[in-house]
């Protein structure tokens, strides 16, 4: 069945016989179609490669520009500097909670705390303030 369809396709004049020039034309057309298919495939892969290169170049440019536009940078030793290399002053983080919240904090949270200030006041506005500072791994009253 396949051979009959192929011979019918080769017979250009419909005479029922495939002549030498008809066969040569058929194979020339087939080779030309294969060549065109290969060129189309190469063009498609070339466009996809250029698209990939373009996306990667865009991502690299975005990260580079984003880094250059930052107002400050953090060095390896943890010091924060501005664009000219001068140290940047930062304010400490203060958190307020009740004394009863302290035992519920995790050990990791407590390790990052610098000090604890306990304020005990009465209704008349008077009161006592006590500051506890972490020294090495222990908390000491200062």
C-alpha positions in Angstrom: 0.0 0.0 0.0 2.8 2.4 0.9 4.8 1.5 -2.2 1.7 2.1 -4.4 1.1 5.5 -2.9 4.8 6.4 -3.4 4.8 5.3 -7.0 1.6 7.3 -7.6 3.2 10.3 -6.2 6.3 9.9 -8.4 4.1 9.6 -11.5 3.8 13.3 -12.4 2.0 12.9 -15.8 -0.4 10.2 -14.5 0.6 7.7 -17.2 0.8 4.8 -14.8 4.5 4.4 -15.5 7.3 6.1 -13.5 10.0 7.3 -15.8 13.6 8.2 -15.0 13.1 12.0 -15.1 10.0 11.7 -12.9 11.9 9.7 -10.3 14.8 12.2 -10.4 12.4 15.1 -9.9 10.7 13.3 -7.0 14.0 12.7 -5.2 15.2 16.2 -5.9 12.0 17.6 -4.4 12.3 15.3 -1.4 15.9 16.3 -0.8 14.9 20.0 -1.1 12.0 19.5 1.4 14.5 17.8 3.9 16.9 20.7 3.4 14.2 23.3 4.1 13.0 21.3 7.1 16.6 21.3 8.5 17.0 25.0 7.9 13.7 25.7 9.7 14.7 23.6 12.6 18.1 25.3 12.8 16.5 28.8 12.7 14.1 27.8 15.5 16.9 26.6 17.7 18.9 29.7 16.9 16.0 31.9 18.0 15.4 29.9 21.2 19.1 30.2 22.0 19.1 34.0 21.5 16.0 34.2 23.6 17.7 32.3 26.4 20.8 34.5 26.2 18.6 37.6 26.2 16.7 36.4 29.4 20.0 35.6 31.2 21.6 38.9 30.2 18.5 40.7 31.4 18.5 38.9 34.8 22.2 39.6 35.3 21.7 43.3 34.4 18.8 43.5 36.8 20.8 42.1 39.7 23.8 44.3 39.0 21.7 47.5 38.7 19.8 46.5 41.9 23.0 46.0 43.8 24.5 49.3 42.5 21.4 51.2 43.5 21.3 50.1 47.1 22.0 52.9 49.5 24.0 50.7 51.8 26.0 47.5 51.7 26.8 44.9 54.4 30.4 43.8 54.5 31.6 40.3 55.5 32.3 41.4 59.1 28.6 42.6 59.5 29.4 46.3 59.3 26.9 48.3 57.2 28.4 51.0 54.9 27.0 53.6 52.5 28.0 53.8 48.9 31.1 55.8 49.7 32.3 53.2 52.3 31.4 55.2 55.4 29.9 53.3 58.3 26.1 53.6 58.6 24.5 54.2 62.0 21.6 52.0 62.8 19.2 52.1 65.7 18.8 49.1 68.0 15.6 47.2 67.8 13.4 47.6 70.9 10.6 45.2 71.7 8.1 45.6 74.5 6.4 42.7 76.3 5.2 41.8 79.7 7.4 40.0 82.2 5.2 36.9 81.9 6.0 36.6 78.2 9.7 36.1 78.8 9.6 32.4 79.8 7.7 31.6 76.7 10.5 32.8 74.4 12.7 30.3 72.6 16.4 29.9 73.5 17.4 31.2 70.0 15.4 34.4 70.6 17.0 34.9 74.0 20.5 34.4 72.5 19.9 37.4 70.2 18.8 39.7 73.0 21.3 42.3 74.2 19.6 43.4 77.4 16.4 43.3 79.3 15.0 46.4 81.1 12.4 45.7 83.8 10.3 48.7 84.9 8.1 48.4 88.0 5.9 51.4 88.7 3.1 52.1 91.1 0.0 54.1 90.4 1.5 57.4 91.7 4.1 57.5 88.9 7.0 56.4 91.0 8.8 53.2 90.2 12.0 51.3 89.9 13.9 50.4 86.7 16.3 47.5 86.6 18.5 46.6 83.6 19.8 43.1 83.0 22.6 42.7 80.5 23.7 39.4 78.9 27.4 38.7 79.5 28.8 35.7 77.7 26.0 33.2 78.3 24.6 34.6 81.6 22.3 37.4 82.5 23.6 39.9 85.1 22.0 42.9 86.7 23.7 46.1 85.8 
